[in-house]
Amino acid sequence: MPRRKPSPTPGPFLLHAELVAERVPRPDRFPYTLPAVRGLGRLAFHPKVTFFVGENGSGKSTVLEALAVAVGLNPEGGSRNFKFATRASHSRLDEALRVARSHRQPADSYFLRAESYYNVATEIERLDEDDPRSPFTPRN
């Protein structure tokens, strides 16, 4: 089967996301008390790039991680087809989000936070140990 050609005008893939108040179980608990989440209404994405800017601890990473989970990516990093878990540490903010997507869909997606790079690299290394062609496979 021939591969689908990428669209000549990529994106936008996500149009906007919004926090649905009826889906928030406890607004007085984490992550809903974080400034970035508490003030989240409708977050519109620029067609080319959107920057998240704010103080440490304001909730930028929590919102970004929830967006990744809401579109089907692994919260610890990876693609739609590369999922693993070392320990469940992400919030359930994704369950309170409604994400509007474009009719255009990316050929692939990937999510990687600096905090989870080690876990992703370790999982790739573990998977490669069983592959005799891998540079990580022990040699005798």
N, C-alpha and C positions, 0 to 999 in steps of 0.2 A: 504494500500500500504506500503510495507516495506521501511524503511528509507535507504537512501544511506549511505553506510559506508564511513567514512573519508579515504582519501588516506593515505597509510602508510608513504609516504614521502610528508609532507605538503609543500606547496609553491614551488617555488615562485609564487605569484599570479600576481604581477606587475613586468614586465621586465624592462621597462624604460618609461620615459615621456619626451616629448620635446615641447619646445615653438615653435609654427608655426608662423613665422614672418607675413605671409599674414593674419593671424587672429587677429593681434594686431591692434586695432583701432587707438590708440593714444600713441605712444611710449614715448611721453613727459609727460604723465599723470600717476597718481597712477593706478595700482600697478606696472606699467612697469618701473618706476624710482627707485624702491627698488633695492639695490645691489644684492640680491638673485635672483631677477627676471630679472634684466638687464643683468646679466651674465649667465642666464639660456639658455643653448643650449639643449643638450641631457643629461638627468639625469638618469644614470643607477642604478638600485637597486641591492643590494647584495642579493643573494638567501635566506639568513637567517635574516639579519637585516640591516637597513640603518639608520644612525644617521644624523640629521641635526644640524650643529654646526655653531654658528655665534654670532655676537654682537646683543644686543637688538635693535630692529627697522630695522634689515637688511632684513626682509621679510621671515624668516623661517616659521612662522605660516601662513602667507598668501599663500605660496607655498603648505604647507601641507593641508590647508583648500581647496585650489583649486583642489588638487589631490583627496581629499575625495569627493568633489562635482562631479568631472569628472567620478568617478566610481559609482555614484548614491547614495551617502550618504548625509544626512542632514548637511548643513554647521553649524548649531547650536549644533550639536551633536545627536547621536542616531544611529539606525541601518537602513537598507533599508526599514523596515516596521514600523519604529517609526519616523515619521516626524511631525514637528510642526514649527511654526514660531512666535517669539515674535516681531522681527523687522528685516527687511532685512539689514544686515550690511556687508555681504561678498562681495568681489570684483568679477568681472566677468572674472578673470584670467582663470578659468576652460574652458571657451569658446575658449581660445587661446592655450590650451594644446592638444596634441595628446598622448594618453596613450596606451602602448602596454601591453597586458595581456597574461598570460600563458593559455594553454588549461585547466589547473587545476583551479577550482573555489572554493573559500571557502564556507563552509556550511552557514556561516553568516559573517557579517562584522559589525564593530562598530567604530564610530568616536567620540572622546570626547576631547575637549580642556579644559584646566584648566579654561580659561576665560568663558566657557559656561557651566560649571558643575552646577551652580546654576539654570540656565534655564532648563536644563534636569531634575534635581531633582524636581524642582517646577512642571514641566509638569507631571512627574510620580505621584507626590503627588495629583495633580488635577484629574488625571484619576482614581486614587485609591479611591478618595472620593465617587465615585458612586458604588464602590464594597463593599458590606456589610462584606466581609471577610478581608478587608484591615485594617491594624493597623491605617491608617490615617482617617478612617471614624469616624465622631463624634458619640459618644454614649450618649444616654439619661439616 
